[in-house]
Amino acid sequence: MAASQQHTPVEEEAPAAARPGERETAPGPAGGPPASTKPGTQKPGRRRRVETTLFTLPAFLFQLSWGWYPMIMAFVLSFTDAALRRPVQFTGLESYQRIWDDPLVAQSFRVTAVYTVLSITLTFFIPIFVAILLMEMSRRHIRWMMLLWFLPLSGVASTVLFRYMFNAQYGLFQWVATKVLGLPPQPFLNSADQVLFWLVVPGILFFGPGLIYMATLQSIPASYFEAAEIEGAGFWRKMWTISLPRLRPIISMLLIFAIIGSTQAFEFPTIMTGAEGSPGGAARTVVMYLFQLLQQLRYADATALGVYLFVITMTLVVIQRRFFREDPDT
Amino acid sequence: MPGLEVRDLVKRLGDHTAVDGLGFQVEEGEFFVLLGPSGCGKSTTLRIVCGLEQPDAGRVVVAGRDVTALPPRERNLGMVFQEYGLYPSMDVFGNMAYGLQAQGGLSEDEIRRRVEEAAERLGLTPHLASPVTDLSGGEQQRVALGRAMVKDADAYLYDEPLSNLDPKMRHRVRRDILAMHRDKGKPTVYVTHDQTEAFAMGDRVAVVARGKVQQIGPATELAENPANMFVASFIGSPPMNLLPGRIRDNGSALSVEVEDTLMELPEHWRGSLAGLAGGQVVVGLPPGSFRISAGNGLKGEIADVEALIGETVVRLRTPGGAELSVVFRDGEEGQLRVGETLSVSAVSNDARLFDPATERALTRD
């Protein structure tokens, strides 16, 4: 009874419009059965409407003040001089021109591009196959491997640990390189050519989304795999025909996240290589340079750089969506 | 030796013994049904035959080859599942060709020819290029059937393939399965909990319960001469009435006393009754063996009356507290009302006797 009344839109509209003053203040006798309220059919509808508004309002305000407003203002700010102590002057595309001509910006985009490509190729696809391989193991092994592989680790702690491991004098990697493999001493993070590669390597070991793949794989009905096994399918064929098609939408979504994540890389390279992205800015990503601009109080230039990054990221995401259409079957 | 043989299978799942020394033989070209209530071990048995489960003991021999230790893909079997087991990312053709492509050894042309032929026979030709997810349940199950049909398997297995289909579709797929079976001439093992299905399709039916084969035989054999009390209480709708009774033997005539009613028994029971302790038996009376009697038969209060097409099922509650199912097929019962008392007598030739201690059927001389 009550449910059908609540979904009658005509009755929902009428009282709310008739008594607009009551809407915010009196949500009505909460929890009371519809029969106890005077007009009967009208109260639940109105209360529902008020509640819906009340519940969505905080989120809406938060999104507005911390999400859309800063985003729009940043965009607006990029066309001004963003002065702090005097009235803001409109400067048109000046900041954009300055950023365009800045050789350090070009360098930071090159760094970010290499970092993104490296991190997607080295860290994005491995967990998919590891997850599929894990599912082939016995239940007991799966549980142990999940625990080991996806052990929740503190990001800062592991980052600091990796800084030690990469240390050119006494780090673990240096020891492996010189003592175990018998190579000459390696520069690791100190080499402009290698620094980005080594920054990506820890990502191979720490990869949380693998759990999402495993959860998806576990949701595939066992009968698919069983039927395939009886039909004579081996591991690879099962993977291509069952596991991967099922993972497609998830892979697509996580790939977007991974692209956005690496184009906006900041914390990890900063902690590992310093704010300058040494050596010589070889590890300075776009966001790191943007942060540097902010510290120099060049707000207009920083926002203009931010807009450039936004446009590029957006383009990548759009391209990705084109190539990686959602599977209509799942 | 061709055919399919399962020998002394044992499968334990934790503390529970799902399959307990189960065995049977299926001839080449025979349609063999495993029938039993859910949880009786019939599906586990089938999963062991196709290799999805490993038995704790016992052997599976297909076409003279011991396949017990082989993985499913090396057993060369065709199987149809209850949930179809189709691949939603592929079209009908891809699904039907899946097994042939996975096994290799056949040319693309040959695969195409076989799939198209199977699709034609199953009425799936217009759907070959559509995604399987666009198909109805019955069509999907026919695709699964087609996938088994295109193969040259040594044996075909069905795990409750009709359970997810509506009654009309069930008949259609049933005919398709039988047609395919006749065509292939290979051993077929078909698992179901539905007696009608089992009897309509199976050359022989094995009744399975508690992980064991209780009895193997054609439908009439199972219905008329159940080997034990389980089979008697499971087969038939309604199944045989099982009532405790006491043997009376005055030397010249043999009779059994059921709830104050004496029923004469044919002489051929004498031999097996001789060894029975205390004269206690369980009497099995088929629901169709009753006639309305003048008042000297079994009496009971009518608990409910189901008027079906061509027959009426009446349930009686006897003064002793037993329930009695009686089926009338000739309309002799007239108008019956719930709450009335009815007196019936059974045709003594139809009665079956069981040893209450072993639950086994007693044999006639």
Boltz contact constraints between the chains, C-beta under 6 A:
constraints:
  - contact:
      token1: [A, 223]
      token2: [B, 81]
      max_distance: 6.0
  - contact:
      token1: [A, 223]
      token2: [B, 83]
      max_distance: 6.0
  - contact:
      token1: [A, 223]
      token2: [B, 85]
      max_distance: 6.0
  - contact:
      token1: [A, 226]
      token2: [B, 52]
      max_distance: 6.0
  - contact:
      token1: [A, 227]
      token2: [B, 85]
      max_distance: 6.0
  - contact:
      token1: [A, 229]
      token2: [B, 72]
      max_distance: 6.0
  - contact:
      token1: [A, 229]
      token2: [B, 73]
      max_distance: 6.0
  - contact:
      token1: [A, 230]
      token2: [B, 50]
      max_distance: 6.0
  - contact:
      token1: [A, 230]
      token2: [B, 72]
      max_distance: 6.0
  - contact:
      token1: [A, 230]
      token2: [B, 79]
      max_distance: 6.0
  - contact:
      token1: [A, 231]
      token2: [B, 98]
      max_distance: 6.0
  - contact:
      token1: [A, 231]
      token2: [B, 99]
      max_distance: 6.0
  - contact:
      token1: [A, 231]
      token2: [B, 102]
      max_distance: 6.0
  - contact:
      token1: [A, 232]
      token2: [B, 73]
      max_distance: 6.0
  - contact:
      token1: [A, 232]
      token2: [B, 99]
      max_distance: 6.0
  - contact:
      token1: [A, 232]
      token2: [B, 102]
      max_distance: 6.0
  - contact:
      token1: [A, 232]
      token2: [B, 103]
      max_distance: 6.0
  - contact:
      token1: [A, 233]
      token2: [B, 102]
      max_distance: 6.0
  - contact:
      token1: [A, 237]
      token2: [B, 102]
      max_distance: 6.0
  - contact:
      token1: [A, 241]
      token2: [B, 87]
      max_distance: 6.0
  - contact:
      token1: [A, 245]
      token2: [B, 89]
      max_distance: 6.0
  - contact:
      token1: [A, 329]
      token2: [B, 88]
      max_distance: 6.0
  - contact:
      token1: [A, 329]
      token2: [B, 89]
      max_distance: 6.0
  - contact:
      token1: [A, 329]
      token2: [B, 133]
      max_distance: 6.0
